[in-house]
Amino acid sequence: MTFLQPVLGPDGEIRDLRFAAASPGAVDIGGRRGRGLLGLQVLRTYPGAAGTDLWQGYLKALRTGEVHEGELEYEEVAAGIPRRSRYRVRAVPCQGGLIVSWTRLDTGERRQRRLADMQRLARMGWADWDLARDVITWSDEVYTVFDRDPALGPMGLEELPTHVPAEDLPALGAAVRRLLGDGEPIDHTFRIATPRGEVRHVRIVAEAEPDVHGDPVEVHGFFQDRTGAKRAERQLLDHQQAVLAQQSQLTAERRLAARLQETLLPVSHQTRHLAGLTVDVAYQPLQEGLNLGGDWYSVIELPDGDALFVVGDVAGHGLDAVATMALLRFTAKGMAITGTPLPAVLTRLNALLLHTPDHGVDTATMIMACYDPAASRLTWVRAGHLPPLLVRGGKARLLEAPAGMLLGAATHAHYEAATLDLLPGDHLLLYTDGLVELPGEPLDKGLARLARTAESHLAGPRCVGPLVRALVGPYERRDDICALHIAR
């Protein structure tokens, strides 16, 4: 881009135009560049421009203030060969002069520029070997691929092995022999060490041109820097291996969790008869396998003929919750079998949870009930758990809960027991919070919904499953559910 100022004669008419400014990349048709144009006058430098459409366009733009756009053909001689070039010219009036830009339109120039751009973007360059004269020609981009100073010239085949790691030489040598000996095209990738110590992956694609006897006399091909692609492939492979390792670990953990589930809670729905009671159980973890939750239950007959019922909820999910659940479940059953009073059982379980630093779970809730069939009396305790629901005479109510803090929350926790005389026709429900809690809803609303639903569903054996389905739809579940229905 240049800026032309008028050169006026004594009569005030425009006699010529002078280059007053030029951008560093500006080139005229004579090959002058940038600062070399300053001070030159158009007609003195290019006498043939006088009277041309270009010159008349300049004058008209200065006279009218309108932008001039046109084309110019120019014939130049290079190495004794005439070559005609075409230019697009744009002249914009500004500050009493003209801002002029020239764009070369000849297709050969544009093709070369596009080829250079494609080579640069693809990080590749062409190379020719004249085997008869032992002459190697590289494009500029090949020097970039090999990180080689262009002043050193192309690298000969005898120098190439000094830049290639020893372990890559046999395969590269075999490829070159196929190319030069058999005339077989090759497509081979090898490594090189650049002068700055960087290891690059270089791809060579080449074919040989034979003479009339079939012997190769020229080789044409290209080199491409594949380092970025190889790095991406390596990262992708590492990522795939990491994913496979993680999937393998998750599969193993799911199998372990499933085995634990089978061992700890082998039956998700069951009906049992003991101590004159009918017990219906529903256990639904949120997800199977690895995400087995911390909800659990126990229904056993004690040595003296009493019945023990336990429902618990360990904070969290996964293997840590399962391990803590197993610890509490079997310890509680063991102490109950030995006749330990229920408040003392919770006190010792609280201490056990507080002094087991590697259990991975902080707290748990729990409710235990022992039924004496001779007296028809239920004695129960709780540790931060929701109170049982009693349905008697078709009416549901929550039992008044005795004192009892959740397990693992405090060192000096106090637990009390409450009693309930079960009457014929009574229905008692022990449950975990997954049965009543919904996101964003107050707990009191969920408990009221439980009471209303229980009045119409807890009316006979095997009714706990329909109760659970009536309260929590398959797409509404947010937590594990455990429910124990006891009917007399």
DRENROBA-877777 format. One record per residue (C-alpha): residue number from 1; residue in three letters; x, y, z. Coordinates in nm, 3 decimals. Each point is the difference from the previous one (the first is absolute). Example, Ala and Ser with C-alpha at 12.3 -4.5 7.8 and 13.67 -1.06 7.14 Angstrom:
nr:rest:u:v:w
1:ALA:1.230:-0.450:0.780
2:SER:0.137:0.344:-0.066
This chain:
nr:rest:u:v:w
1:MET:0.000:0.000:0.000
2:THR:0.134:0.346:-0.095
3:PHE:-0.102:0.364:0.035
4:LEU:0.036:0.221:-0.313
5:GLN:0.009:0.381:0.013
6:PRO:-0.055:0.219:-0.307
7:VAL:0.299:0.182:-0.154
8:LEU:-0.133:0.328:-0.139
9:GLY:0.137:0.202:-0.289
10:PRO:0.027:0.387:-0.019
11:ASP:-0.355:0.013:-0.130
12:GLY:-0.131:-0.201:0.299
13:GLU:-0.077:-0.308:-0.204
14:ILE:0.106:-0.350:0.106
15:ARG:0.322:-0.088:-0.179
16:ASP:0.083:-0.320:0.195
17:LEU:-0.065:-0.198:0.318
18:ARG:0.267:-0.055:0.266
19:PHE:0.032:-0.293:0.246
20:ALA:-0.032:0.179:0.334
21:ALA:-0.044:-0.313:0.217
22:ALA:0.014:-0.377:-0.044
23:SER:-0.069:-0.297:0.225
24:PRO:0.300:-0.231:0.067
25:GLY:-0.155:-0.278:-0.209
26:ALA:-0.086:0.221:-0.298
27:VAL:0.154:-0.123:-0.330
28:ASP:-0.032:0.174:-0.335
29:ILE:0.002:-0.171:-0.338
30:GLY:0.371:0.062:-0.022
31:GLY:0.072:-0.184:0.324
32:ARG:0.073:0.311:0.211
33:ARG:-0.110:-0.038:0.361
34:GLY:-0.109:0.221:0.289
35:ARG:0.239:0.287:0.065
36:GLY:0.158:-0.047:-0.342
37:LEU:-0.312:0.155:-0.154
38:LEU:0.003:0.323:0.200
39:GLY:0.060:0.311:-0.208
40:LEU:-0.045:-0.174:-0.334
41:GLN:-0.240:0.153:-0.253
42:VAL:-0.238:-0.221:-0.193
43:LEU:0.050:0.133:-0.352
44:ARG:0.375:0.038:0.037
45:THR:0.036:-0.352:0.136
46:TYR:-0.260:-0.164:-0.226
47:PRO:-0.014:0.213:-0.318
48:GLY:-0.236:-0.246:-0.165
49:ALA:-0.271:0.089:0.251
50:ALA:-0.072:0.339:-0.166
51:GLY:-0.334:0.005:-0.173
52:THR:-0.101:-0.347:0.121
53:ASP:-0.335:-0.080:0.161
54:LEU:0.184:-0.031:0.331
55:TRP:0.140:0.354:-0.022
56:GLN:-0.333:0.143:-0.109
57:GLY:-0.164:-0.185:0.291
58:TYR:0.245:0.162:0.243
59:LEU:-0.075:0.348:-0.135
60:LYS:-0.375:-0.058:0.005
61:ALA:0.015:-0.122:0.364
62:LEU:0.188:0.315:0.101
63:ARG:-0.240:0.220:-0.194
64:THR:-0.330:-0.157:0.110
65:GLY:0.089:-0.158:0.335
66:GLU:-0.134:-0.336:-0.123
67:VAL:0.181:-0.330:0.059
68:HIS:0.169:-0.142:-0.308
69:GLU:0.021:-0.375:-0.054
70:GLY:0.155:-0.161:-0.304
71:GLU:0.240:-0.262:-0.134
72:LEU:0.342:0.026:-0.158
73:GLU:0.199:-0.244:-0.209
74:TYR:0.377:0.020:0.017
75:GLU:0.264:-0.206:-0.179
76:GLU:0.329:-0.062:0.179
77:VAL:0.305:-0.198:-0.105
78:ALA:0.161:-0.240:0.252
79:ALA:0.299:-0.218:-0.096
80:GLY:-0.058:0.089:-0.364
81:ILE:-0.360:-0.130:0.010
82:PRO:-0.282:0.253:-0.046
83:ARG:-0.289:-0.036:0.243
84:ARG:-0.323:0.194:-0.002
85:SER:-0.159:0.085:0.332
86:ARG:-0.335:0.153:0.089
87:TYR:-0.071:0.232:0.292
88:ARG:-0.313:0.139:0.159
89:VAL:0.046:0.367:0.095
90:ARG:-0.208:0.199:0.250
91:ALA:0.053:0.375:0.051
92:VAL:-0.182:0.180:0.283
93:PRO:0.015:0.384:0.021
94:CYS:0.132:0.116:0.339
95:GLN:0.147:0.330:0.126
96:GLY:0.048:0.133:-0.352
97:GLY:0.179:-0.315:-0.115
98:LEU:-0.073:-0.364:-0.073
99:ILE:0.034:-0.316:0.211
100:VAL:0.087:-0.267:-0.256
101:SER:0.003:-0.377:0.049
102:TRP:0.116:-0.261:-0.253
103:THR:-0.110:-0.366:-0.002
104:ARG:0.171:-0.247:-0.230
105:LEU:-0.250:-0.219:-0.184
106:ASP:0.213:-0.243:-0.199
107:THR:-0.096:-0.359:0.086
108:GLY:0.354:-0.134:0.030
109:GLU:0.080:0.237:0.283
110:ARG:-0.320:-0.084:0.184
111:ARG:0.050:-0.372:-0.042
112:GLN:0.350:0.023:0.142
113:ARG:-0.127:0.200:0.296
114:ARG:-0.279:-0.249:0.064
115:LEU:0.241:-0.292:-0.029
116:ALA:0.232:0.165:0.250
117:ASP:-0.292:0.060:0.237
118:MET:-0.116:-0.361:-0.029
119:GLN:0.350:-0.130:0.069
120:ARG:0.035:0.224:0.302
121:LEU:-0.339:-0.091:0.145
122:ALA:0.056:-0.373:-0.060
123:ARG:0.358:0.025:0.132
124:MET:0.128:-0.166:-0.315
125:GLY:0.230:0.085:-0.292
126:TRP:0.103:-0.155:-0.328
127:ALA:0.338:-0.145:-0.090
128:ASP:0.160:-0.114:-0.329
129:TRP:0.307:-0.220:-0.048
130:ASP:0.184:-0.002:-0.335
131:LEU:0.183:-0.331:0.038
132:ALA:0.200:0.042:-0.320
133:ARG:0.150:0.333:0.105
134:ASP:-0.027:-0.068:0.377
135:VAL:-0.195:0.323:0.053
136:ILE:-0.260:0.039:0.274
137:THR:-0.255:0.283:0.003
138:TRP:-0.214:0.090:0.301
139:SER:-0.289:0.240:0.032
140:ASP:0.024:0.253:0.281
141:GLU:-0.235:-0.197:0.226
142:VAL:0.226:-0.308:0.004
143:TYR:0.267:0.205:0.177
144:THR:-0.264:0.084:0.261
145:VAL:-0.095:-0.368:0.037
146:PHE:0.363:-0.098:0.067
147:ASP:0.072:0.322:0.194
148:ARG:0.294:0.049:-0.235
149:ASP:0.171:0.327:-0.097
150:PRO:-0.075:0.064:-0.371
151:ALA:0.357:0.127:-0.038
152:LEU:0.119:-0.361:0.048
153:GLY:-0.201:-0.117:-0.300
154:PRO:-0.197:-0.325:-0.024
155:MET:0.107:-0.302:0.205
156:GLY:0.156:-0.283:-0.200
157:LEU:-0.096:-0.363:0.049
158:GLU:0.340:-0.070:0.154
159:GLU:-0.063:0.263:0.271
160:LEU:-0.357:-0.100:0.083
161:PRO:0.092:-0.308:0.216
162:THR:0.195:0.224:0.240
163:HIS:-0.329:0.167:0.098
164:VAL:-0.209:-0.319:0.027
165:PRO:-0.012:-0.213:0.321
166:ALA:0.172:-0.336:-0.041
167:GLU:-0.321:-0.198:0.058
168:ASP:-0.169:0.179:-0.295
169:LEU:0.285:-0.050:-0.248
170:PRO:-0.074:-0.360:-0.114
171:ALA:-0.358:0.077:-0.105
172:LEU:0.099:0.329:-0.165
173:GLY:0.288:-0.170:-0.185
174:ALA:-0.232:-0.274:-0.127
175:ALA:-0.245:0.263:-0.127
176:VAL:0.276:0.189:-0.186
177:ARG:0.124:-0.324:-0.156
178:ARG:-0.350:-0.081:-0.126
179:LEU:-0.023:0.348:-0.148
180:LEU:0.340:0.010:-0.170
181:GLY:0.046:-0.369:-0.073
182:ASP:-0.347:-0.119:-0.096
183:GLY:-0.154:0.334:-0.095
184:GLU:-0.279:-0.063:0.253
185:PRO:-0.176:0.309:0.140
186:ILE:0.041:0.039:0.377
187:ASP:-0.201:0.156:0.281
188:HIS:0.202:-0.027:0.319
189:THR:0.023:0.186:0.331
190:PHE:0.321:0.022:0.202
191:ARG:0.149:0.215:0.274
192:ILE:0.270:0.263:-0.022
193:ALA:0.194:0.198:0.258
194:THR:0.016:0.370:-0.089
195:PRO:0.309:0.215:0.067
196:ARG:-0.175:0.134:0.311
197:GLY:-0.056:-0.349:0.139
198:GLU:-0.371:-0.027:-0.081
199:VAL:-0.128:-0.338:-0.117
200:ARG:-0.238:0.026:-0.293
201:HIS:-0.205:-0.256:-0.190
202:VAL:0.052:0.050:-0.375
203:ARG:-0.199:-0.163:-0.276
204:ILE:0.152:-0.055:-0.344
205:VAL:-0.214:-0.077:-0.305
206:ALA:0.201:-0.048:-0.318
207:GLU:0.004:-0.168:-0.340
208:ALA:0.280:-0.063:-0.250
209:GLU:0.000:0.098:-0.365
210:PRO:0.186:-0.261:-0.213
211:ASP:0.192:0.038:-0.324
212:VAL:-0.061:-0.211:-0.311
213:HIS:0.184:-0.290:0.163
214:GLY:-0.217:0.009:0.312
215:ASP:0.272:0.143:0.222
216:PRO:-0.109:0.287:0.228
217:VAL:0.146:0.333:-0.108
218:GLU:-0.216:0.241:0.201
219:VAL:-0.190:-0.017:0.327
220:HIS:-0.290:0.231:0.081
221:GLY:-0.177:0.016:0.334
222:PHE:-0.073:0.199:0.310
223:PHE:0.092:0.010:0.369
224:GLN:-0.264:0.073:0.265
225:ASP:0.044:0.080:0.367
226:ARG:-0.234:-0.244:0.180
227:THR:0.118:0.083:0.353
228:GLY:-0.324:0.171:0.101
229:ALA:-0.213:-0.283:-0.137
230:LYS:0.217:-0.262:0.173
231:ARG:-0.025:0.191:0.328
232:ALA:-0.380:0.012:-0.035
233:GLU:-0.007:-0.374:-0.079
234:ARG:0.210:-0.070:0.308
235:GLN:-0.225:0.211:0.220
236:LEU:-0.308:-0.171:-0.142
237:LEU:0.153:-0.343:0.060
238:ASP:0.097:0.095:0.356
239:HIS:-0.353:0.127:0.058
240:GLN:-0.151:-0.320:-0.140
241:GLN:0.226:-0.211:0.221
242:ALA:-0.095:0.208:0.304
243:VAL:-0.369:-0.040:-0.085
244:LEU:0.041:-0.376:-0.042
245:ALA:0.185:-0.022:0.333
246:GLN:-0.272:0.203:0.170
247:GLN:-0.273:-0.211:-0.158
248:SER:0.178:-0.315:0.116
249:GLN:0.024:0.137:0.353
250:LEU:-0.366:0.107:0.001
251:THR:-0.105:-0.342:-0.129
252:ALA:0.195:-0.171:0.279
253:GLU:-0.151:0.233:0.260
254:ARG:-0.351:-0.059:-0.135
255:ARG:0.050:-0.375:0.024
256:LEU:0.130:0.036:0.354
257:ALA:-0.289:0.224:0.099
258:ALA:-0.247:-0.242:-0.155
259:ARG:0.154:-0.290:0.194
260:LEU:-0.022:0.209:0.317
261:GLN:-0.365:0.071:-0.073
262:GLU:-0.072:-0.369:-0.045
263:THR:0.180:-0.078:0.326
264:LEU:-0.146:0.280:0.212
265:LEU:-0.351:0.036:-0.143
266:PRO:-0.064:-0.309:-0.213
267:VAL:-0.375:0.058:-0.039
268:SER:-0.134:0.340:-0.112
269:HIS:-0.363:-0.103:0.050
270:GLN:-0.102:-0.265:0.250
271:THR:-0.276:-0.097:0.239
272:ARG:0.079:-0.174:0.328
273:HIS:-0.202:-0.133:0.293
274:LEU:0.155:0.007:0.347
275:ALA:-0.110:0.056:0.357
276:GLY:-0.362:0.010:-0.113
277:LEU:0.062:0.287:-0.240
278:THR:0.004:0.030:-0.379
279:VAL:0.291:0.205:-0.132
280:ASP:0.006:0.136:-0.356
281:VAL:0.326:0.156:-0.125
282:ALA:0.073:0.229:-0.298
283:TYR:0.359:0.099:-0.072
284:GLN:0.080:0.213:-0.308
285:PRO:0.352:0.148:-0.037
286:LEU:0.008:0.302:-0.228
287:GLN:0.242:-0.176:-0.235
288:GLU:0.132:-0.350:-0.012
289:GLY:0.366:-0.097:0.017
290:LEU:0.255:0.260:0.100
291:ASN:-0.261:0.248:0.120
292:LEU:-0.155:-0.237:0.251
293:GLY:-0.120:0.228:0.274
294:GLY:0.031:0.000:0.376
295:ASP:-0.365:-0.090:0.076
296:TRP:-0.037:-0.338:0.168
297:TYR:-0.224:-0.213:0.217
298:SER:0.002:-0.307:0.222
299:VAL:-0.287:-0.234:0.094
300:ILE:0.105:-0.283:0.231
301:GLU:-0.140:-0.217:0.277
302:LEU:0.200:0.024:0.324
303:PRO:0.092:-0.306:0.211
304:ASP:-0.273:0.076:0.257
305:GLY:-0.271:0.006:-0.268
306:ASP:-0.021:0.378:-0.030
307:ALA:0.024:0.164:-0.343
308:LEU:0.255:0.269:-0.089
309:PHE:-0.070:0.261:-0.270
310:VAL:0.265:0.248:-0.114
311:VAL:-0.002:0.268:-0.273
312:GLY:0.304:0.222:-0.058
313:ASP:0.132:0.264:-0.237
314:VAL:0.370:0.070:-0.039
315:ALA:0.101:0.334:-0.152
316:GLY:0.123:-0.022:-0.362
317:HIS:0.019:-0.275:-0.260
318:GLY:0.254:-0.243:-0.136
319:LEU:0.244:-0.236:0.166
320:ASP:0.067:0.218:0.306
321:ALA:-0.372:0.017:0.078
322:VAL:-0.034:-0.377:-0.056
323:ALA:0.292:-0.073:0.232
324:THR:-0.141:0.222:0.276
325:MET:-0.343:-0.152:-0.049
326:ALA:0.145:-0.349:0.043
327:LEU:0.188:0.108:0.312
328:LEU:-0.313:0.142:0.165
329:ARG:-0.234:-0.275:-0.116
330:PHE:0.198:-0.296:0.127
331:THR:0.115:0.173:0.319
332:ALA:-0.358:0.096:0.088
333:LYS:-0.125:-0.353:-0.062
334:GLY:0.281:-0.149:0.205
335:MET:-0.064:0.221:0.302
336:ALA:-0.376:-0.051:-0.022
337:ILE:0.043:-0.378:-0.005
338:THR:0.207:0.019:0.321
339:GLY:-0.283:0.186:0.172
340:THR:0.155:0.348:0.008
341:PRO:-0.270:0.262:0.068
342:LEU:-0.089:0.200:-0.309
343:PRO:0.114:0.344:0.135
344:ALA:0.336:-0.156:0.087
345:VAL:0.026:-0.146:-0.350
346:LEU:-0.034:0.347:-0.154
347:THR:0.246:0.152:0.248
348:ARG:0.264:-0.257:-0.094
349:LEU:-0.071:0.033:-0.373
350:ASN:0.048:0.376:0.034
351:ALA:0.337:-0.055:0.166
352:LEU:0.094:-0.256:-0.266
353:LEU:-0.076:0.245:-0.282
354:LEU:0.193:0.280:0.170
355:HIS:0.308:-0.216:0.057
356:THR:0.019:-0.158:-0.344
357:PRO:0.205:0.264:-0.188
358:ASP:0.029:-0.193:-0.326
359:HIS:-0.368:-0.073:-0.054
360:GLY:-0.037:0.295:-0.242
361:VAL:-0.351:0.088:0.127
362:ASP:-0.071:0.262:0.267
363:THR:-0.354:-0.070:0.120
364:ALA:-0.291:-0.243:-0.013
365:THR:-0.360:-0.017:0.117
366:MET:-0.162:-0.310:0.141
367:ILE:-0.314:-0.138:0.162
368:MET:-0.016:-0.326:0.197
369:ALA:-0.308:-0.175:0.133
370:CYS:-0.033:-0.317:0.209
371:TYR:-0.339:-0.173:0.021
372:ASP:-0.099:-0.222:0.293
373:PRO:-0.280:-0.229:-0.124
374:ALA:-0.096:-0.107:0.352
375:ALA:-0.087:0.360:0.096
376:SER:-0.078:0.121:-0.356
377:ARG:0.233:0.288:0.082
378:LEU:0.242:0.175:-0.233
379:THR:0.298:0.180:0.152
380:TRP:0.181:0.234:-0.236
381:VAL:0.283:0.249:-0.014
382:ARG:0.126:0.237:-0.266
383:ALA:0.317:0.186:-0.096
384:GLY:-0.109:0.304:-0.198
385:HIS:-0.237:-0.210:-0.210
386:LEU:-0.352:0.086:-0.113
387:PRO:-0.267:-0.135:0.241
388:PRO:-0.206:-0.311:-0.081
389:LEU:-0.346:0.037:-0.149
390:LEU:-0.286:-0.186:0.169
391:VAL:-0.328:-0.073:-0.180
392:ARG:-0.269:-0.104:0.247
393:GLY:-0.369:-0.017:-0.079
394:GLY:0.062:0.146:-0.344
395:LYS:0.168:0.314:0.142
396:ALA:0.372:0.072:-0.035
397:ARG:0.220:0.189:0.246
398:LEU:0.370:0.045:0.063
399:LEU:0.123:-0.134:0.331
400:GLU:0.148:0.248:0.244
401:ALA:0.375:-0.049:-0.030
402:PRO:0.222:-0.052:0.306
403:ALA:0.328:0.190:0.038
404:GLY:0.277:-0.120:-0.226
405:MET:0.267:0.184:-0.202
406:LEU:0.127:-0.140:-0.330
407:LEU:0.302:-0.225:0.021
408:GLY:0.344:0.154:-0.039
409:ALA:-0.110:0.357:0.078
410:ALA:0.111:0.041:0.363
411:THR:0.214:-0.182:0.255
412:HIS:-0.251:0.011:0.284
413:ALA:-0.325:-0.093:-0.173
414:HIS:-0.305:-0.101:0.206
415:TYR:-0.256:-0.257:-0.113
416:GLU:-0.335:-0.086:0.156
417:ALA:-0.252:-0.277:-0.070
418:ALA:-0.374:0.019:-0.063
419:THR:-0.263:-0.276:0.008
420:LEU:-0.311:-0.079:-0.201
421:ASP:-0.256:-0.273:0.059
422:LEU:-0.097:-0.146:-0.336
423:LEU:-0.367:-0.088:-0.040
424:PRO:-0.150:-0.247:-0.246
425:GLY:-0.045:0.177:-0.335
426:ASP:0.278:0.252:0.068
427:HIS:0.242:0.091:-0.282
428:LEU:0.340:0.149:0.080
429:LEU:0.235:0.145:-0.262
430:LEU:0.374:0.054:0.047
431:TYR:0.158:0.185:-0.296
432:THR:0.288:0.217:-0.123
433:ASP:-0.022:0.359:-0.119
434:GLY:0.007:-0.097:-0.369
435:LEU:-0.365:-0.097:0.036
436:VAL:-0.119:0.348:0.103
437:GLU:0.253:0.264:-0.104
438:LEU:-0.026:0.194:-0.326
439:PRO:0.240:0.280:-0.109
440:GLY:-0.117:0.342:0.114
441:GLU:-0.291:-0.139:0.203
442:PRO:-0.027:0.035:0.383
443:LEU:0.035:-0.331:0.184
444:ASP:-0.333:0.054:0.182
445:LYS:-0.179:-0.001:-0.337
446:GLY:0.161:-0.329:-0.096
447:LEU:-0.092:-0.160:0.334
448:ALA:-0.361:0.118:-0.036
449:ARG:-0.012:-0.154:-0.349
450:LEU:0.135:-0.326:0.144
451:ALA:-0.274:-0.008:0.264
452:ARG:-0.278:0.060:-0.254
453:THR:0.131:-0.264:-0.238
454:ALA:0.059:-0.255:0.275
455:GLU:-0.363:0.018:0.114
456:SER:-0.114:-0.133:-0.337
457:HIS:0.285:-0.244:-0.068
458:LEU:0.106:-0.160:0.330
459:ALA:-0.296:-0.233:0.032
460:GLY:0.142:-0.349:-0.049
461:PRO:0.303:-0.211:-0.086
462:ARG:0.235:0.091:-0.288
463:CYS:-0.121:0.357:-0.004
464:VAL:0.332:0.180:0.048
465:GLY:0.094:-0.026:-0.371
466:PRO:-0.317:0.176:-0.119
467:LEU:0.049:0.259:0.274
468:VAL:0.350:0.080:-0.123
469:ARG:-0.117:0.026:-0.361
470:ALA:-0.288:0.229:0.101
471:LEU:0.236:0.235:0.183
472:VAL:0.301:0.008:-0.233
473:GLY:-0.021:-0.041:-0.377
474:PRO:0.291:-0.158:-0.191
475:TYR:0.108:0.341:-0.137
476:GLU:-0.039:0.185:0.331
477:ARG:0.248:-0.200:0.206
478:ARG:0.294:0.195:0.141
479:ASP:0.120:-0.239:0.271
480:ASP:-0.001:-0.360:0.118
481:ILE:-0.323:-0.134:0.147
482:CYS:-0.039:-0.256:0.275
483:ALA:-0.339:-0.075:0.157
484:LEU:-0.094:-0.260:0.265
485:HIS:-0.370:-0.073:0.047
486:ILE:-0.092:-0.184:0.319
487:ALA:-0.357:-0.128:0.036
488:ARG:-0.164:-0.180:0.293
